[in-house]
């Protein structure tokens, strides 16, 4: 189930207000992120809902922040960070990046949310995805240490 997406105009207005607050504290940092902020400010994701909505079931907990995650993935590439795990932690701890991405909740999405959206957008069928996870892996026992192989002598 997918939530209603945040409108592009709402994102722009919210970003303007949040950047005014950040400008007082982090002026030099805003200047260094100027191109990235402009790129995300001009990116209209209103047409994303018809693409993302069929990827989610109609029941269950609604997915949220898909637009924010996509903005975040664009920002990760723009800032040349290549680890989604590190990036998700960075966005969670950095209020400026959180606001630039336009997350509409009180907390940043988890690492699993990023990977979940990427898997859904990959366009593989659900059956292929599940069979890839259910493949049996060959069991290889760990080598025994010398202490467990040699008998303990009594003194």
N, CA, C and O atoms as a GROMACS GRO file, in nm:
protein
  620
    1UNK      N    1   0.085  -0.116   0.000
    1UNK     CA    2   0.000   0.000   0.000
    1UNK      C    3   0.090   0.123   0.000
    1UNK      O    4   0.187   0.130   0.076
    2UNK      N    5   0.060   0.215  -0.083
    2UNK     CA    6   0.140   0.336  -0.094
    2UNK      C    7   0.059   0.456  -0.046
    2UNK      O    8  -0.059   0.469  -0.077
    3UNK      N    9   0.123   0.541   0.029
    3UNK     CA   10   0.058   0.663   0.075
    3UNK      C   11   0.048   0.763  -0.038
    3UNK      O   12   0.113   0.748  -0.142
    4UNK      N   13  -0.035   0.865  -0.017
    4UNK     CA   14  -0.037   0.973  -0.114
    4UNK      C   15   0.097   1.045  -0.109
    4UNK      O   16   0.152   1.070  -0.002
    5UNK      N   17   0.148   1.078  -0.226
    5UNK     CA   18   0.280   1.141  -0.232
    5UNK      C   19   0.269   1.290  -0.203
    5UNK      O   20   0.165   1.353  -0.222
    6UNK      N   21   0.380   1.345  -0.156
    6UNK     CA   22   0.389   1.487  -0.130
    6UNK      C   23   0.392   1.561  -0.265
    6UNK      O   24   0.466   1.523  -0.355
    7UNK      N   25   0.312   1.666  -0.277
    7UNK     CA   26   0.309   1.741  -0.402
    7UNK      C   27   0.438   1.821  -0.419
    7UNK      O   28   0.502   1.862  -0.322
    8UNK      N   29   0.474   1.842  -0.544
    8UNK     CA   30   0.596   1.913  -0.580
    8UNK      C   31   0.598   2.054  -0.522
    8UNK      O   32   0.699   2.099  -0.468
    9UNK      N   33   0.488   2.123  -0.533
    9UNK     CA   34   0.479   2.262  -0.481
    9UNK      C   35   0.494   2.263  -0.329
    9UNK      O   36   0.555   2.354  -0.274
   10UNK      N   37   0.439   2.162  -0.260
   10UNK     CA   38   0.453   2.153  -0.115
   10UNK      C   39   0.599   2.129  -0.076
   10UNK      O   40   0.648   2.187   0.022
   11UNK      N   41   0.668   2.044  -0.152
   11UNK     CA   42   0.810   2.020  -0.127
   11UNK      C   43   0.889   2.148  -0.144
   11UNK      O   44   0.974   2.180  -0.060
   12UNK      N   45   0.862   2.222  -0.252
   12UNK     CA   46   0.936   2.346  -0.277
   12UNK      C   47   0.914   2.448  -0.165
   12UNK      O   48   1.009   2.509  -0.117
   13UNK      N   49   0.789   2.465  -0.124
   13UNK     CA   50   0.760   2.562  -0.018
   13UNK      C   51   0.825   2.521   0.114
   13UNK      O   52   0.883   2.604   0.184
   14UNK      N   53   0.814   2.394   0.147
   14UNK     CA   54   0.875   2.345   0.270
   14UNK      C   55   1.026   2.359   0.269
   14UNK      O   56   1.087   2.392   0.370
   15UNK      N   57   1.087   2.332   0.152
   15UNK     CA   58   1.232   2.343   0.141
   15UNK      C   59   1.277   2.488   0.156
   15UNK      O   60   1.378   2.514   0.221
   16UNK      N   61   1.204   2.581   0.097
   16UNK     CA   62   1.238   2.723   0.111
   16UNK      C   63   1.240   2.764   0.258
   16UNK      O   64   1.334   2.829   0.304
   17UNK      N   65   1.137   2.724   0.330
   17UNK     CA   66   1.128   2.761   0.472
   17UNK      C   67   1.240   2.698   0.554
   17UNK      O   68   1.299   2.763   0.641
   18UNK      N   69   1.270   2.572   0.527
   18UNK     CA   70   1.374   2.504   0.603
   18UNK      C   71   1.513   2.558   0.570
   18UNK      O   72   1.599   2.565   0.658
   19UNK      N   73   1.534   2.597   0.443
   19UNK     CA   74   1.664   2.652   0.406
   19UNK      C   75   1.688   2.789   0.470
   19UNK      O   76   1.802   2.824   0.499
   20UNK      N   77   1.583   2.865   0.491
   20UNK     CA   78   1.598   2.993   0.560
   20UNK      C   79   1.647   2.971   0.703
   20UNK      O   80   1.729   3.048   0.753
   21UNK      N   81   1.597   2.868   0.767
   21UNK     CA   82   1.642   2.836   0.903
   21UNK      C   83   1.788   2.791   0.902
   21UNK      O   84   1.866   2.832   0.988
   22UNK      N   85   1.824   2.706   0.806
   22UNK     CA   86   1.961   2.654   0.798
   22UNK      C   87   2.060   2.762   0.756
   22UNK      O   88   2.178   2.754   0.789
   23UNK      N   89   2.012   2.863   0.683
   23UNK     CA   90   2.101   2.968   0.634
   23UNK      C   91   2.164   3.046   0.750
   23UNK      O   92   2.278   3.092   0.739
   24UNK      N   93   2.091   3.061   0.857
   24UNK     CA   94   2.145   3.133   0.972
   24UNK      C   95   2.259   3.056   1.038
   24UNK      O   96   2.354   3.117   1.087
   25UNK      N   97   2.250   2.924   1.040
   25UNK     CA   98   2.348   2.842   1.111
   25UNK      C   99   2.461   2.792   1.021
   25UNK      O  100   2.577   2.791   1.062
   26UNK      N  101   2.428   2.750   0.899
   26UNK     CA  102   2.523   2.679   0.813
   26UNK      C  103   2.534   2.743   0.674
   26UNK      O  104   2.510   2.678   0.573
   27UNK      N  105   2.572   2.868   0.671
   27UNK     CA  106   2.576   2.940   0.544
   27UNK      C  107   2.679   2.881   0.447
   27UNK      O  108   2.651   2.864   0.328
   28UNK      N  109   2.798   2.850   0.497
   28UNK     CA  110   2.903   2.797   0.408
   28UNK      C  111   2.867   2.657   0.357
   28UNK      O  112   2.898   2.623   0.243
   29UNK      N  113   2.804   2.579   0.441
   29UNK     CA  114   2.763   2.445   0.399
   29UNK      C  115   2.654   2.451   0.293
   29UNK      O  116   2.654   2.371   0.199
   30UNK      N  117   2.562   2.545   0.307
   30UNK     CA  118   2.459   2.563   0.205
   30UNK      C  119   2.521   2.604   0.072
   30UNK      O  120   2.476   2.561  -0.034
   31UNK      N  121   2.624   2.687   0.079
   31UNK     CA  122   2.690   2.730  -0.044
   31UNK      C  123   2.758   2.611  -0.113
   31UNK      O  124   2.759   2.602  -0.236
   32UNK      N  125   2.815   2.520  -0.034
   32UNK     CA  126   2.882   2.404  -0.095
   32UNK      C  127   2.781   2.305  -0.155
   32UNK      O  128   2.814   2.232  -0.248
   33UNK      N  129   2.660   2.303  -0.102
   33UNK     CA  130   2.556   2.212  -0.152
   33UNK      C  131   2.460   2.279  -0.251
   33UNK      O  132   2.356   2.224  -0.284
   34UNK      N  133   2.496   2.398  -0.296
   34UNK     CA  134   2.406   2.478  -0.379
   34UNK      C  135   2.358   2.406  -0.505
   34UNK      O  136   2.238   2.407  -0.535
   35UNK      N  137   2.448   2.342  -0.578
   35UNK     CA  138   2.408   2.273  -0.702
   35UNK      C  139   2.316   2.155  -0.674
   35UNK      O  140   2.220   2.131  -0.747
   36UNK      N  141   2.346   2.082  -0.569
   36UNK     CA  142   2.263   1.967  -0.533
   36UNK      C  143   2.124   2.012  -0.488
   36UNK      O  144   2.024   1.950  -0.524
   37UNK      N  145   2.119   2.120  -0.410
   37UNK     CA  146   1.990   2.171  -0.364
   37UNK      C  147   1.907   2.220  -0.481
   37UNK      O  148   1.787   2.194  -0.488
   38UNK      N  149   1.970   2.289  -0.573
   38UNK     CA  150   1.899   2.338  -0.692
   38UNK      C  151   1.846   2.222  -0.776
   38UNK      O  152   1.734   2.228  -0.827
   39UNK      N  153   1.928   2.118  -0.791
   39UNK     CA  154   1.886   2.001  -0.869
   39UNK      C  155   1.761   1.937  -0.809
   39UNK      O  156   1.667   1.904  -0.881
   40UNK      N  157   1.761   1.920  -0.677
   40UNK     CA  158   1.646   1.857  -0.612
   40UNK      C  159   1.526   1.951  -0.607
   40UNK      O  160   1.412   1.906  -0.612
   41UNK      N  161   1.552   2.081  -0.596
   41UNK     CA  162   1.443   2.179  -0.593
   41UNK      C  163   1.367   2.179  -0.726
   41UNK      O  164   1.245   2.199  -0.729
   42UNK      N  165   1.439   2.158  -0.835
   42UNK     CA  166   1.377   2.161  -0.968
   42UNK      C  167   1.322   2.025  -1.012
   42UNK      O  168   1.255   2.016  -1.115
   43UNK      N  169   1.350   1.920  -0.937
   43UNK     CA  170   1.307   1.786  -0.973
   43UNK      C  171   1.161   1.763  -0.933
   43UNK      O  172   1.129   1.756  -0.814
   44UNK      N  173   1.075   1.751  -1.031
   44UNK     CA  174   0.932   1.731  -1.008
   44UNK      C  175   0.902   1.581  -1.009
   44UNK      O  176   0.914   1.515  -1.112
   45UNK      N  177   0.863   1.529  -0.892
   45UNK     CA  178   0.834   1.386  -0.879
   45UNK      C  179   0.684   1.358  -0.869
   45UNK      O  180   0.644   1.253  -0.820
   46UNK      N  181   0.601   1.451  -0.915
   46UNK     CA  182   0.456   1.431  -0.908
   46UNK      C  183   0.410   1.313  -0.994
   46UNK      O  184   0.310   1.249  -0.962
   47UNK      N  185   0.482   1.283  -1.099
   47UNK     CA  186   0.444   1.172  -1.187
   47UNK      C  187   0.494   1.037  -1.136
   47UNK      O  188   0.480   0.935  -1.204
   48UNK      N  189   0.552   1.036  -1.016
   48UNK     CA  190   0.606   0.912  -0.961
   48UNK      C  191   0.498   0.819  -0.906
   48UNK      O  192   0.515   0.697  -0.910
   49UNK      N  193   0.389   0.873  -0.855
   49UNK     CA  194   0.285   0.791  -0.791
   49UNK      C  195   0.230   0.682  -0.883
   49UNK      O  196   0.218   0.568  -0.838
   50UNK      N  197   0.195   0.710  -1.009
   50UNK     CA  198   0.144   0.600  -1.094
   50UNK      C  199   0.246   0.489  -1.120
   50UNK      O  200   0.209   0.377  -1.154
   51UNK      N  201   0.374   0.520  -1.105
   51UNK     CA  202   0.478   0.419  -1.127
   51UNK      C  203   0.500   0.336  -1.002
   51UNK      O  204   0.517   0.214  -1.010
   52UNK      N  205   0.499   0.401  -0.885
   52UNK     CA  206   0.531   0.334  -0.760
   52UNK      C  207   0.411   0.261  -0.701
   52UNK      O  208   0.428   0.156  -0.639
   53UNK      N  209   0.292   0.315  -0.718
   53UNK     CA  210   0.173   0.258  -0.653
   53UNK      C  211   0.149   0.111  -0.688
   53UNK      O  212   0.117   0.033  -0.598
   54UNK      N  213   0.163   0.068  -0.815
   54UNK     CA  214   0.141  -0.075  -0.844
   54UNK      C  215   0.246  -0.168  -0.785
   54UNK      O  216   0.226  -0.289  -0.782
   55UNK      N  217   0.357  -0.114  -0.738
   55UNK     CA  218   0.462  -0.197  -0.682
   55UNK      C  219   0.433  -0.240  -0.538
   55UNK      O  220   0.503  -0.326  -0.484
   56UNK      N  221   0.331  -0.182  -0.476
   56UNK     CA  222   0.296  -0.210  -0.337
   56UNK      C  223   0.159  -0.276  -0.331
   56UNK      O  224   0.073  -0.249  -0.414
   57UNK      N  225   0.139  -0.362  -0.232
   57UNK     CA  226   0.010  -0.428  -0.212
   57UNK      C  227  -0.092  -0.327  -0.161
   57UNK      O  228  -0.056  -0.222  -0.108
   58UNK      N  229  -0.220  -0.360  -0.178
   58UNK     CA  230  -0.326  -0.270  -0.134
   58UNK      C  231  -0.356  -0.280   0.015
   58UNK      O  232  -0.432  -0.199   0.068
   59UNK      N  233  -0.299  -0.377   0.082
   59UNK     CA  234  -0.326  -0.393   0.225
   59UNK      C  235  -0.193  -0.385   0.300
   59UNK      O  236  -0.085  -0.390   0.241
   60UNK      N  237  -0.204  -0.372   0.430
   60UNK     CA  238  -0.083  -0.366   0.511
   60UNK      C  239  -0.043  -0.224   0.544
   60UNK      O  240  -0.115  -0.129   0.515
   61UNK      N  241   0.072  -0.211   0.605
   61UNK     CA  242   0.123  -0.080   0.644
   61UNK      C  243   0.159   0.000   0.519
   61UNK      O  244   0.227  -0.051   0.431
   62UNK      N  245   0.114   0.125   0.511
   62UNK     CA  246   0.147   0.203   0.392
   62UNK      C  247   0.294   0.240   0.386
   62UNK      O  248   0.355   0.274   0.487
   63UNK      N  249   0.349   0.232   0.267
   63UNK     CA  250   0.487   0.275   0.246
   63UNK      C  251   0.489   0.427   0.245
   63UNK      O  252   0.394   0.491   0.199
   64UNK      N  253   0.597   0.483   0.294
   64UNK     CA  254   0.605   0.629   0.296
   64UNK      C  255   0.745   0.672   0.255
   64UNK      O  256   0.840   0.594   0.259
   65UNK      N  257   0.755   0.797   0.217
   65UNK     CA  258   0.882   0.861   0.184
   65UNK      C  259   0.947   0.810   0.056
   65UNK      O  260   1.069   0.820   0.041
   66UNK      N  261   0.870   0.756  -0.038
   66UNK     CA  262   0.932   0.710  -0.162
   66UNK      C  263   0.997   0.826  -0.237
   66UNK      O  264   1.107   0.812  -0.290
   67UNK      N  265   0.929   0.939  -0.243
   67UNK     CA  266   0.986   1.055  -0.311
   67UNK      C  267   1.112   1.104  -0.240
   67UNK      O  268   1.211   1.138  -0.304
   68UNK      N  269   1.108   1.106  -0.108
   68UNK     CA  270   1.224   1.148  -0.032
   68UNK      C  271   1.342   1.054  -0.051
   68UNK      O  272   1.456   1.098  -0.059
   69UNK      N  273   1.314   0.925  -0.060
   69UNK     CA  274   1.421   0.828  -0.081
   69UNK      C  275   1.480   0.846  -0.220
   69UNK      O  276   1.602   0.835  -0.237
   70UNK      N  277   1.398   0.874  -0.319
   70UNK     CA  278   1.452   0.896  -0.454
   70UNK      C  279   1.536   1.023  -0.457
   70UNK      O  280   1.644   1.024  -0.517
   71UNK      N  281   1.489   1.130  -0.391
   71UNK     CA  282   1.572   1.251  -0.382
   71UNK      C  283   1.702   1.220  -0.308
   71UNK      O  284   1.809   1.269  -0.346
   72UNK      N  285   1.693   1.140  -0.205
   72UNK     CA  286   1.812   1.104  -0.128
   72UNK      C  287   1.910   1.024  -0.213
   72UNK      O  288   2.031   1.044  -0.202
   73UNK      N  289   1.860   0.934  -0.298
   73UNK     CA  290   1.948   0.857  -0.385
   73UNK      C  291   2.015   0.945  -0.489
   73UNK      O  292   2.129   0.920  -0.528
   74UNK      N  293   1.945   1.048  -0.534
   74UNK     CA  294   2.006   1.143  -0.628
   74UNK      C  295   2.114   1.223  -0.557
   74UNK      O  296   2.221   1.248  -0.613
   75UNK      N  297   2.086   1.262  -0.434
   75UNK     CA  298   2.183   1.338  -0.355
   75UNK      C  299   2.306   1.253  -0.321
   75UNK      O  300   2.418   1.304  -0.318
   76UNK      N  301   2.285   1.125  -0.295
   76UNK     CA  302   2.398   1.036  -0.265
   76UNK      C  303   2.494   1.029  -0.383
   76UNK      O  304   2.616   1.028  -0.365
   77UNK      N  305   2.439   1.024  -0.503
   77UNK     CA  306   2.524   1.021  -0.623
   77UNK      C  307   2.592   1.155  -0.646
   77UNK      O  308   2.708   1.162  -0.686
   78UNK      N  309   2.518   1.262  -0.619
   78UNK     CA  310   2.572   1.396  -0.639
   78UNK      C  311   2.688   1.425  -0.543
   78UNK      O  312   2.784   1.494  -0.579
   79UNK      N  313   2.680   1.372  -0.422
   79UNK     CA  314   2.785   1.395  -0.323
   79UNK      C  315   2.890   1.284  -0.322
   79UNK      O  316   2.980   1.284  -0.239
   80UNK      N  317   2.878   1.192  -0.416
   80UNK     CA  318   2.973   1.082  -0.437
   80UNK      C  319   2.994   0.997  -0.312
   80UNK      O  320   3.107   0.965  -0.274
   81UNK      N  321   2.884   0.963  -0.250
   81UNK     CA  322   2.884   0.866  -0.139
   81UNK      C  323   2.834   0.736  -0.201
   81UNK      O  324   2.732   0.737  -0.270
   82UNK      N  325   2.903   0.627  -0.176
   82UNK     CA  326   2.867   0.505  -0.248
   82UNK      C  327   2.816   0.392  -0.158
   82UNK      O  328   2.800   0.279  -0.203
   83UNK      N  329   2.790   0.423  -0.035
   83UNK     CA  330   2.736   0.323   0.056
   83UNK      C  331   2.600   0.368   0.105
   83UNK      O  332   2.588   0.470   0.173
   84UNK      N  333   2.497   0.293   0.071
   84UNK     CA  334   2.362   0.328   0.114
   84UNK      C  335   2.351   0.318   0.265
   84UNK      O  336   2.280   0.396   0.328
   85UNK      N  337   2.419   0.222   0.324
   85UNK     CA  338   2.415   0.206   0.469
   85UNK      C  339   2.472   0.329   0.539
   85UNK      O  340   2.411   0.383   0.631
   86UNK      N  341   2.590   0.372   0.495
   86UNK     CA  342   2.651   0.492   0.555
   86UNK      C  343   2.567   0.616   0.528
   86UNK      O  344   2.553   0.703   0.613
   87UNK      N  345   2.510   0.623   0.408
   87UNK     CA  346   2.430   0.739   0.371
   87UNK      C  347   2.303   0.749   0.456
   87UNK      O  348   2.267   0.857   0.502
   88UNK      N  349   2.236   0.638   0.477
   88UNK     CA  350   2.114   0.641   0.557
   88UNK      C  351   2.143   0.689   0.699
   88UNK      O  352   2.064   0.764   0.757
   89UNK      N  353   2.255   0.646   0.755
   89UNK     CA  354   2.294   0.694   0.889
   89UNK      C  355   2.330   0.842   0.886
   89UNK      O  356   2.300   0.916   0.980
   90UNK      N  357   2.395   0.884   0.779
   90UNK     CA  358   2.433   1.026   0.766
   90UNK      C  359   2.310   1.115   0.756
   90UNK      O  360   2.304   1.220   0.819
   91UNK      N  361   2.212   1.074   0.677
   91UNK     CA  362   2.089   1.152   0.662
   91UNK      C  363   2.011   1.155   0.794
   91UNK      O  364   1.952   1.256   0.829
   92UNK      N  365   2.013   1.044   0.865
   92UNK     CA  366   1.942   1.038   0.992
   92UNK      C  367   2.001   1.136   1.094
   92UNK      O  368   1.928   1.193   1.176
   93UNK      N  369   2.133   1.155   1.089
   93UNK     CA  370   2.201   1.240   1.187
   93UNK      C  371   2.224   1.383   1.141
   93UNK      O  372   2.269   1.466   1.220
   94UNK      N  373   2.195   1.413   1.016
   94UNK     CA  374   2.221   1.546   0.961
   94UNK      C  375   2.088   1.611   0.921
   94UNK      O  376   2.026   1.570   0.822
   95UNK      N  377   2.046   1.709   0.995
   95UNK     CA  378   1.916   1.772   0.971
   95UNK      C  379   1.910   1.844   0.836
   95UNK      O  380   1.804   1.848   0.774
   96UNK      N  381   2.021   1.900   0.792
   96UNK     CA  382   2.021   1.969   0.662
   96UNK      C  383   1.995   1.871   0.548
   96UNK      O  384   1.910   1.898   0.463
   97UNK      N  385   2.064   1.759   0.546
   97UNK     CA  386   2.042   1.658   0.441
   97UNK      C  387   1.900   1.602   0.450
   97UNK      O  388   1.835   1.578   0.348
   98UNK      N  389   1.853   1.580   0.571
   98UNK     CA  390   1.716   1.532   0.593
   98UNK      C  391   1.615   1.628   0.531
   98UNK      O  392   1.521   1.584   0.465
   99UNK      N  393   1.634   1.757   0.552
   99UNK     CA  394   1.542   1.858   0.499
   99UNK      C  395   1.554   1.872   0.347
   99UNK      O  396   1.454   1.894   0.279
  100UNK      N  397   1.675   1.862   0.294
  100UNK     CA  398   1.694   1.873   0.149
  100UNK      C  399   1.621   1.758   0.077
  100UNK      O  400   1.562   1.778  -0.029
  101UNK      N  401   1.626   1.640   0.136
  101UNK     CA  402   1.559   1.524   0.075
  101UNK      C  403   1.407   1.536   0.083
  101UNK      O  404   1.336   1.472   0.005
  102UNK      N  405   1.357   1.617   0.173
  102UNK     CA  406   1.214   1.640   0.182
  102UNK      C  407   1.136   1.531   0.251
  102UNK      O  408   1.021   1.506   0.215
  103UNK      N  409   1.196   1.466   0.349
  103UNK     CA  410   1.123   1.363   0.423
  103UNK      C  411   1.013   1.430   0.503
  103UNK      O  412   1.035   1.531   0.569
  104UNK      N  413   0.894   1.371   0.496
  104UNK     CA  414   0.778   1.433   0.561
  104UNK      C  415   0.745   1.369   0.695
  104UNK      O  416   0.642   1.402   0.755
  105UNK      N  417   0.828   1.281   0.743
  105UNK     CA  418   0.804   1.219   0.873
  105UNK      C  419   0.900   1.278   0.976
  105UNK      O  420   0.979   1.367   0.945
  106UNK      N  421   0.892   1.228   1.096
  106UNK     CA  422   0.978   1.279   1.202
  106UNK      C  423   1.114   1.212   1.204
  106UNK      O  424   1.208   1.265   1.265
  107UNK      N  425   1.128   1.098   1.139
  107UNK     CA  426   1.256   1.030   1.136
  107UNK      C  427   1.290   0.989   0.993
  107UNK      O  428   1.201   0.968   0.910
  108UNK      N  429   1.418   0.978   0.968
  108UNK     CA  430   1.464   0.938   0.835
  108UNK      C  431   1.437   0.789   0.812
  108UNK      O  432   1.432   0.712   0.908
  109UNK      N  433   1.418   0.749   0.687
  109UNK     CA  434   1.395   0.607   0.659
  109UNK      C  435   1.517   0.523   0.692
  109UNK      O  436   1.631   0.571   0.690
  110UNK      N  437   1.492   0.398   0.722
  110UNK     CA  438   1.601   0.307   0.755
  110UNK      C  439   1.671   0.261   0.627
  110UNK      O  440   1.625   0.288   0.516
  111UNK      N  441   1.781   0.193   0.646
  111UNK     CA  442   1.856   0.137   0.533
  111UNK      C  443   1.767   0.039   0.456
  111UNK      O  444   1.772   0.034   0.334
  112UNK      N  445   1.687  -0.037   0.528
  112UNK     CA  446   1.598  -0.136   0.464
  112UNK      C  447   1.498  -0.069   0.372
  112UNK      O  448   1.461  -0.127   0.270
  113UNK      N  449   1.453   0.051   0.405
  113UNK     CA  450   1.358   0.122   0.320
  113UNK      C  451   1.420   0.159   0.186
  113UNK      O  452   1.354   0.151   0.082
  114UNK      N  453   1.547   0.198   0.188
  114UNK     CA  454   1.618   0.229   0.063
  114UNK      C  455   1.626   0.104  -0.025
  114UNK      O  456   1.592   0.108  -0.143
  115UNK      N  457   1.671  -0.006   0.034
  115UNK     CA  458   1.685  -0.129  -0.044
  115UNK      C  459   1.551  -0.184  -0.089
  115UNK      O  460   1.540  -0.239  -0.198
  116UNK      N  461   1.448  -0.170  -0.007
  116UNK     CA  462   1.316  -0.216  -0.044
  116UNK      C  463   1.265  -0.142  -0.169
  116UNK      O  464   1.213  -0.204  -0.262
  117UNK      N  465   1.280  -0.011  -0.170
  117UNK     CA  466   1.236   0.066  -0.287
  117UNK      C  467   1.318   0.030  -0.411
  117UNK      O  468   1.262   0.018  -0.520
  118UNK      N  469   1.449   0.012  -0.395
  118UNK     CA  470   1.532  -0.025  -0.510
  118UNK      C  471   1.493  -0.161  -0.567
  118UNK      O  472   1.491  -0.179  -0.688
  119UNK      N  473   1.463  -0.255  -0.479
  119UNK     CA  474   1.422  -0.388  -0.524
  119UNK      C  475   1.289  -0.380  -0.600
  119UNK      O  476   1.272  -0.444  -0.704
  120UNK      N  477   1.198  -0.300  -0.549
  120UNK     CA  478   1.067  -0.285  -0.616
  120UNK      C  479   1.082  -0.216  -0.751
  120UNK      O  480   1.013  -0.251  -0.847
  121UNK      N  481   1.170  -0.119  -0.760
  121UNK     CA  482   1.191  -0.049  -0.886
  121UNK      C  483   1.270  -0.131  -0.987
  121UNK      O  484   1.272  -0.099  -1.106
  122UNK      N  485   1.336  -0.236  -0.941
  122UNK     CA  486   1.420  -0.317  -1.029
  122UNK      C  487   1.337  -0.388  -1.135
  122UNK      O  488   1.390  -0.427  -1.239
  123UNK      N  489   1.208  -0.404  -1.110
  123UNK     CA  490   1.112  -0.460  -1.205
  123UNK      C  491   1.126  -0.610  -1.227
  123UNK      O  492   1.074  -0.662  -1.326
  124UNK      N  493   1.192  -0.680  -1.139
  124UNK     CA  494   1.194  -0.825  -1.149
  124UNK      C  495   1.063  -0.876  -1.092
  124UNK      O  496   1.004  -0.813  -1.004
  125UNK      N  497   1.018  -0.988  -1.141
  125UNK     CA  498   0.894  -1.042  -1.090
  125UNK      C  499   0.914  -1.088  -0.945
  125UNK      O  500   1.025  -1.120  -0.904
  126UNK      N  501   0.807  -1.092  -0.870
  126UNK     CA  502   0.813  -1.132  -0.730
  126UNK      C  503   0.863  -1.275  -0.717
  126UNK      O  504   0.937  -1.307  -0.624
  127UNK      N  505   0.822  -1.362  -0.809
  127UNK     CA  506   0.863  -1.502  -0.805
  127UNK      C  507   1.014  -1.514  -0.822
  127UNK      O  508   1.079  -1.591  -0.752
  128UNK      N  509   1.071  -1.437  -0.916
  128UNK     CA  510   1.216  -1.440  -0.935
  128UNK      C  511   1.288  -1.390  -0.811
  128UNK      O  512   1.392  -1.444  -0.772
  129UNK      N  513   1.235  -1.287  -0.750
  129UNK     CA  514   1.297  -1.230  -0.631
  129UNK      C  515   1.296  -1.330  -0.515
  129UNK      O  516   1.396  -1.345  -0.445
  130UNK      N  517   1.184  -1.397  -0.496
  130UNK     CA  518   1.171  -1.493  -0.386
  130UNK      C  519   1.256  -1.615  -0.412
  130UNK      O  520   1.323  -1.664  -0.321
  131UNK      N  521   1.258  -1.668  -0.535
  131UNK     CA  522   1.338  -1.787  -0.563
  131UNK      C  523   1.486  -1.757  -0.548
  131UNK      O  524   1.563  -1.846  -0.511
  132UNK      N  525   1.528  -1.635  -0.575
  132UNK     CA  526   1.668  -1.598  -0.554
  132UNK      C  527   1.705  -1.602  -0.408
  132UNK      O  528   1.818  -1.636  -0.372
  133UNK      N  529   1.610  -1.568  -0.322
  133UNK     CA  530   1.636  -1.570  -0.179
  133UNK      C  531   1.629  -1.711  -0.121
  133UNK      O  532   1.695  -1.739  -0.021
  134UNK      N  533   1.551  -1.799  -0.182
  134UNK     CA  534   1.528  -1.932  -0.127
  134UNK      C  535   1.629  -2.036  -0.174
  134UNK      O  536   1.616  -2.153  -0.138
  135UNK      N  537   1.727  -1.998  -0.254
  135UNK     CA  538   1.825  -2.095  -0.300
  135UNK      C  539   1.902  -2.151  -0.181
  135UNK      O  540   1.943  -2.078  -0.091
  136UNK      N  541   1.920  -2.283  -0.185
  136UNK     CA  542   1.997  -2.346  -0.078
  136UNK      C  543   2.145  -2.313  -0.094
  136UNK      O  544   2.199  -2.314  -0.205
  137UNK      N  545   2.207  -2.285   0.017
  137UNK     CA  546   2.349  -2.255   0.015
  137UNK      C  547   2.424  -2.377   0.068
  137UNK      O  548   2.379  -2.444   0.161
  138UNK      N  549   2.536  -2.403   0.010
  138UNK     CA  550   2.616  -2.518   0.049
  138UNK      C  551   2.674  -2.494   0.188
  138UNK      O  552   2.729  -2.388   0.217
  139UNK      N  553   2.661  -2.595   0.271
  139UNK     CA  554   2.714  -2.586   0.407
  139UNK      C  555   2.858  -2.632   0.409
  139UNK      O  556   2.891  -2.740   0.361
  140UNK      N  557   2.944  -2.549   0.465
  140UNK     CA  558   3.084  -2.586   0.482
  140UNK      C  559   3.118  -2.565   0.629
  140UNK      O  560   3.115  -2.453   0.679
  141UNK      N  561   3.151  -2.673   0.697
  141UNK     CA  562   3.182  -2.659   0.840
  141UNK      C  563   3.313  -2.584   0.861
  141UNK      O  564   3.403  -2.585   0.777
  142UNK      N  565   3.320  -2.518   0.974
  142UNK     CA  566   3.443  -2.448   1.008
  142UNK      C  567   3.550  -2.550   1.045
  142UNK      O  568   3.518  -2.656   1.098
  143UNK      N  569   3.675  -2.517   1.019
  143UNK     CA  570   3.780  -2.611   1.058
  143UNK      C  571   3.792  -2.616   1.211
  143UNK      O  572   3.778  -2.515   1.280
  144UNK      N  573   3.818  -2.733   1.260
  144UNK     CA  574   3.832  -2.751   1.404
  144UNK      C  575   3.965  -2.694   1.450
  144UNK      O  576   4.066  -2.705   1.379
  145UNK      N  577   3.966  -2.635   1.565
  145UNK     CA  578   4.092  -2.583   1.618
  145UNK      C  579   4.174  -2.698   1.673
  145UNK      O  580   4.122  -2.808   1.694
  146UNK      N  581   4.299  -2.675   1.696
  146UNK     CA  582   4.388  -2.779   1.746
  146UNK      C  583   4.349  -2.824   1.887
  146UNK      O  584   4.371  -2.939   1.924
  147UNK      N  585   4.293  -2.733   1.965
  147UNK     CA  586   4.257  -2.768   2.101
  147UNK      C  587   4.144  -2.872   2.105
  147UNK      O  588   4.142  -2.957   2.194
  148UNK      N  589   4.053  -2.866   2.013
  148UNK     CA  590   3.943  -2.962   2.015
  148UNK      C  591   3.983  -3.094   1.952
  148UNK      O  592   3.917  -3.196   1.977
  149UNK      N  593   4.086  -3.097   1.873
  149UNK     CA  594   4.130  -3.221   1.808
  149UNK      C  595   4.220  -3.303   1.900
  149UNK      O  596   4.207  -3.425   1.907
  150UNK      N  597   4.309  -3.236   1.971
  150UNK     CA  598   4.403  -3.308   2.056
  150UNK      C  599   4.338  -3.338   2.191
  150UNK      O  600   4.274  -3.251   2.249
  151UNK      N  601   4.354  -3.458   2.241
  151UNK     CA  602   4.297  -3.491   2.371
  151UNK      C  603   4.373  -3.419   2.482
  151UNK      O  604   4.493  -3.395   2.470
  152UNK      N  605   4.303  -3.386   2.587
  152UNK     CA  606   4.364  -3.320   2.700
  152UNK      C  607   4.428  -3.428   2.787
  152UNK      O  608   4.362  -3.525   2.826
  153UNK      N  609   4.554  -3.412   2.817
  153UNK     CA  610   4.623  -3.511   2.899
  153UNK      C  611   4.605  -3.476   3.047
  153UNK      O  612   4.602  -3.360   3.087
  154UNK      N  613   4.594  -3.579   3.123
  154UNK     CA  614   4.578  -3.559   3.267
  154UNK      C  615   4.712  -3.544   3.333
  154UNK      O  616   4.808  -3.612   3.297
  155UNK      N  617   4.720  -3.455   3.427
  155UNK     CA  618   4.846  -3.431   3.497
  155UNK      C  619   4.847  -3.500   3.629
  155UNK      O  620   4.946  -3.491   3.702
   0.00000   0.00000   0.00000
